[in-house]
Structures are given as structure tokens and as C-alpha cells.
């Protein structure tokens, strides 16, 4: 058990390190922008549900997500702008299907965000999820769409709401994970 937790934490911190490097690279590519892409540490909670034609599953579970996000939201955004973002994180899923009732899923994803206003965005992404169950570890590529609303309490504290849909990429299985989250982020 300790080995599993150590590997998951190692993967999470490595993905955070890669996110930071990616953010600095994006800043150097966007020379017309004066400020670095914002970096947000997010703690969000939510609910995920599985929608599948061939599987009769009652997979409806709460979860907590800890992640590191680079790129995207900036102060003074003009409406309808596109930004590249990178996110790495750890989903902690509370489920009865898994023996230990706590299931940790590290992931990394990147994509494009379309901002309609400074606070509302719609995004598409592609990413990689690590599923580790018992002694088996599987890498699952995925793709998805989400929309988000970010309310700024201050220069460094935000409230976020996100709704999204993910599926495997390429679509190996015919299922979708639909999720709703809310939480805080720190710039």
C-alpha cells in the first residue's frame, strides 16, 4: 500500500513539474504577452457519473481533485480568445466498487480554452490517466470537453465551477464520464 501511494505521489509531483516547465515554455512562445501564464493550484470536489450503452453500471461517485494548471485565464482578457493550457492532477474517487473505497487516479492533460468572457471558458483536451488497481497499472489516453466559470475573490483566490465530459481516445470503449465540480484555486 505504501509503495502504491509513493508512486502516485511521485507521478503527481512529476506532472506538476512538467506543468511548470510547460507554462514557462508557453510564456516564451507568446512574446507579445507581458505576463507569464497564470499558474493555479486547484482543490475541487465533485460528482462523476458513467454513461454507457453496453454496461449496466451504477457508477455515480463523489471525488476530490487536486491539480496544478498552467496557462489560460489572465487578467484583462478580451472576449473570445483562445489559450493553450496544461493540467496535471490527482483524482481521489470515493467508491464502493473498489475494495479500499478510496481510488487515486493521477492524470495529465492539455488543450485549448476558448474564453467568451474573462470568467467563462469552453475547452477541449486530450490527456493520459494512470489507473492502478491491485497490482496492475494501465495508462488510459482520454479526450474531453468542459466548460468552466471562475469567480475572482481576490488577486490570488478564486471560486471555480466546472462541468465536463470525458471518453477514451481513441474511442476503444463506448462510455462517457460526466462530471460536475466546484472548489477553490490559488494563483
Residue pairs with C-beta under 8 A, 6 or more apart in sequence:
4 132
5 104
7 132
8 90
8 104
8 106
8 130
8 132
11 106
11 130
12 66
12 88
12 89
12 90
12 106
15 68
15 88
15 89
15 106
15 107
15 108
16 68
16 88
18 86
18 88
18 108
19 39
19 68
19 69
19 70
19 86
19 87
19 88
19 108
20 39
20 68
20 70
22 70
22 71
22 86
22 110
23 36
23 37
23 39
23 70
23 71
23 86
24 36
26 37
26 70
26 71
26 84
26 86
27 33
27 36
27 37
30 37
33 74
35 74
35 75
37 70
37 71
37 72
37 74
37 83
37 85
38 70
38 71
38 72
38 73
38 74
38 187
39 68
39 69
39 70
39 187
40 68
40 69
40 73
40 158
40 185
40 186
40 187
41 67
41 68
41 69
41 185
41 186
42 65
42 66
42 67
42 68
42 69
42 89
42 160
42 183
42 184
42 185
42 186
43 64
43 65
43 66
43 183
43 184
43 185
44 64
44 65
44 67
44 160
44 162
44 181
44 182
44 183
44 184
44 185
45 62
45 63
45 64
45 65
45 181
45 182
45 183
46 62
46 63
46 65
46 162
46 179
46 180
46 181
46 182
46 183
47 60
47 61
47 62
47 63
47 179
47 180
47 181
48 59
48 60
48 61
48 62
48 63
48 93
48 177
48 178
48 179
49 59
49 60
49 177
49 178
49 179
50 57
50 59
50 60
50 175
50 176
50 177
51 175
51 176
51 177
51 178
52 173
52 174
52 175
52 176
53 174
53 175
54 174
55 175
59 95
59 97
61 93
61 94
61 95
62 94
63 91
63 92
63 93
63 94
63 179
64 91
64 92
65 89
65 90
65 91
65 92
65 181
65 183
66 89
66 90
66 92
67 87
67 88
67 89
67 90
68 87
68 88
68 89
69 85
69 86
69 87
69 185
70 85
70 86
70 87
71 83
71 84
71 85
71 86
71 113
72 83
72 85
72 113
72 121
73 83
73 115
73 118
73 121
73 150
74 83
75 118
76 118
77 115
77 117
77 118
79 115
79 116
79 117
79 118
80 114
80 115
80 116
81 114
81 115
82 112
82 113
82 114
82 115
83 112
83 113
83 115
84 110
84 111
84 112
84 113
85 110
85 111
85 112
85 113
85 123
86 108
86 109
86 110
87 108
87 109
87 110
87 125
87 127
88 106
88 107
88 108
88 109
89 106
89 107
89 108
90 104
90 105
90 106
90 107
91 104
91 105
91 106
91 107
92 102
92 103
92 104
92 105
93 102
93 103
93 104
93 105
94 101
94 102
94 103
95 101
95 103
98 133
103 133
104 132
105 129
105 130
105 131
106 129
106 130
107 127
107 128
107 129
107 130
107 142
108 127
108 128
109 125
109 126
109 127
109 128
109 142
109 144
110 125
110 126
110 127
111 123
111 124
111 125
111 126
112 123
112 124
113 121
113 122
113 123
114 121
114 122
114 123
115 121
116 122
119 149
119 150
119 151
119 152
120 147
120 148
120 149
120 150
121 147
121 148
121 150
122 145
122 146
122 147
123 145
123 146
123 147
123 148
124 143
124 144
124 145
125 143
125 144
125 145
125 146
126 141
126 142
126 143
126 169
127 141
127 142
127 143
127 144
128 139
128 140
128 141
128 142
129 139
129 140
129 141
129 142
130 137
130 138
130 139
130 140
131 137
131 138
131 139
131 140
132 138
140 168
141 168
141 169
141 170
142 166
142 167
142 168
142 169
143 166
143 167
143 168
143 169
144 164
144 165
144 166
144 167
145 164
145 165
146 162
146 163
146 164
146 165
147 162
147 163
147 164
148 160
148 161
148 162
148 163
149 160
149 161
149 162
150 158
150 159
150 160
150 185
151 158
151 159
151 160
152 158
153 159
155 187
156 186
156 187
157 184
157 185
157 186
157 187
158 184
158 185
158 186
158 187
159 182
159 183
159 184
160 181
160 182
160 183
160 184
160 185
161 181
161 182
162 179
162 180
162 181
162 182
163 179
163 180
163 181
164 178
164 179
165 176
165 177
165 178
165 179
166 176
166 177
166 179
167 173
167 175
167 176
167 177
168 175
